[in-house]
Structures are given as C-alpha cells and as structure tokens.
Amino acid sequence: MGGEDITPDIGFTYYRSGQRHTVSDAVGTRTFAYNTALQPDSESITGLISRTLTRSYENTGVIGRNTGLSTDSSYAVTYGYDNTSRFNYNVFTFRKR
C-alpha cells in the first residue's frame, strides 16, 4: 500500500541499574530521578510545557511508603493511611500561580 510512516520517534535512555532516565518524543523530554532507596523521586518535563513532578515518602513509621506528589507548587496530592496502614484518604491542593 506504499504509505510512509510518519509516527514520531520515541527515545529512551536508562541508568545502569535499569531504571528509566529519559524519554524523548514529539511532545518533549521527560527526565526521571530516583532517591537513595531507588524509588521514583522526580520527573521533569520540558517541551510543550515545563513542569516538575516530585514524589514524597514516609521518613518515619512505614519508611518509604508513598505520601503524595506535587507539581511546581501549583498542585499537590497527599495520601493518608489508617492505623493498620491501609490507604484511607487523599487530599488535593490547587494553588494559583
């Protein structure tokens, strides 16, 4: 049928540990960073938009449990757990820029 593939390329790079480092496509580039426990720490997006998504984790109690995420101080989600460590609630916060 002689058509030309116009699908944009997608490129990936990885750290030696096997974790994704970057993803590049027609929209832009996403760069991933990890904490010392090898959990996703942040994701920076550049291209059509520029934002950084930062994840947070417990430092006490159930160490390493995901406690939420935020984006460049304009949006945040906080996760809560009950006394048996079951997911109990989330709180969405929107801030004007």
N, C-alpha and C positions, 0 to 999 in steps of 0.2 A: 504494500500500500504506500510505500515511498514517503512517509511523513518524517519530519525532523523532530527529534526530541528536544523540547525547549524547557524541560524541567530544570530549575536552577540546581546547581551542585550544593551538596551539604558536606562540610568538612568537620572531622573530629580529631582532637588530639587527646592523649591520655598521659597521666603520670605513670612513673614506673610501677607504682603499686596497683595499676589497673583502673584507677578512678578517672573519670572524665575530667579533662582540664578545660577544653574549649569546644564549642560548637559554632560553626560559621555557616550562614545560609543567606538567602536573598534579603532577609529582614535585618541581619546584623550579626554580631558575635556575642555569645554568652560565655563568660569565664567563671569557672567554679573554683571555690577554695574550701578547704577542709580543716577541721580543728585537730588537735593532737590525738583525739580518740578516733580519727578518720571519719567523723560524721560530717555531712554537708554543713558548712558554716555560712557561706555567702555565694550569691550568684549575681554577677554584674552583667547588665545587658547594655550594649551600645549599638547604634544603628538608627532605625526609625524613631526609637525612643531610647532614653538613657536612664536606667534605674538600677538600684542595688537591692536585692532581697537578702535579708540577714535572718538566720535562724537562731533560736536560743534554746538552751538546755539546762536542766537542773544541775546545780553545783553542790547541793546537799540532799539528803534523803535518798531518793532514787536517782543517783548520779547518772547523767546522760539522757534522761527522759526529755523528750521534746516539750518545751513550754510555750512555743509560739514562733512567730515570724513578724518581720516588719519591712517596710519599703521606704527608704529615704525620708523618714519621719512624716510621711503623709498617710500611711495606712499601717495598722498593726492588728495582729490576731494573737490572743493569749489563750492557752489551753489550761484547763483546770482538771484536777483529779480528786476523787473522794479518798477517804481514809483507807480504802482497800486497793488503792492505785488504779481504779477504773476511771476511764475518761468520764468527766462529769459535766463540763461546760466549756464554752469558748466565748470570748469577748472580742468584738470587732470595734476598732477605734479608727475614725477618719479624722484627719486634721486638714484644715485649709492651708494651702501653700501661700 
